[in-house]
């Protein structure tokens, strides 16, 4: 029979970490939704989202190498969210550039 220490270290702590990381990955979602409604990023810095994509991709690859389901379950949704964040930020950045280019008098 597993001990309380084993259960705590191998299941409870990783589960709490998974819940915490979901909160971290979901934090900027409402900000991007607001920016998409306004049609501009304004002064929002979207650079961390690119690093978030690289970070989560690295952890997902690592989870396969060490065969740890908690690492995969923690980071796979973060990879999807970061892809959506970067796509939305790119959409706003390029639509702003396209608008300014069409307003240049010839």
N, C-alpha and C positions, 0 to 999 in steps of 0.2 A: 504494500500500500504506500502511495507517495506521501511524503511528509508535507506539512504546511509550508515549510521553507521552499521545497521543490515546486509546489503549486504556485506559490507567490512569485517566485523568481522566473518561472517558465511560462506562466499563463496570465496572472493578474497584472504584473508590471508591464509586460508587452501590450496587453489589452488597454491599459490606461494610457500608454504611450501612443497607441493607435488613435484613441479618442482625442488626445491632445493635438496630434498632428493634423487630424481632420479640421480642427478649429483653426489651426495656422493656415492651412491651404485654403479654407473657405473665407478667410478674413477679407481679401480684396474683391470678392465677387460682387458685393453690393456697390462698391465704388465704381467698378467697371460698368455695371448695369446703369448707374446714374450717368456716367459719361456717355454711354451709348444713347441714352435718351436725349441728352443735351447735344450730341453730335460732335463733341470735342473732348480731348483729354484734359484740356486746360493746363494746369500746372502739375498734374499728376505724373509722377515718375514711374514709367513702366519698365525700366531697366531690371529691377529685381525679379520680374516675372520671367525673363530670359534665363537668369541664373537658377530660378526655381525649376524650370524645365530641365536644365542640365543636371541639377541635383537629384531630382526625382528619377530621371532616366538612369543615372548612375546607381541609385539605390535599387531600382527594379532589376537591373542587370545583376547587381550583387546578390539580391535575394535568390535569383536562380542559381548562382554559383555556390552559395552556402546552403541552399535548399531550406530557407526560412520563410514560412508562410506569413508570419507576422510582419516581416519587412515588406513583403510584396503587398499585403493587404493595406498596409499603412501608406505606401507610396504610389501604388497604381492609380488611385483616384486623384492624387495630387498631380500626377503626370497629365491626366485628362483635363483637370481644372487649369493647370498652367498652360496647356495647349490652347484652351478656350480663351484664357486671359490674353495670351500673346496674339491670337487671331483677332480678338476684338480691338486690342491696342493698334495692331497693324492696320486694321480697317479704318480706324479713326485717323491715324497718321497719314495714310495714303489718300483718304477722301479729302482731308484738309489740303494736302499738296495739290490734288487734282482741281480743287475749287480755286485755289490761288492761281494756278496756271491758266485757268479759263478766264480769269479776271484781268489778265495782263493785256493792256491795249496794244493793238497791232499797228 
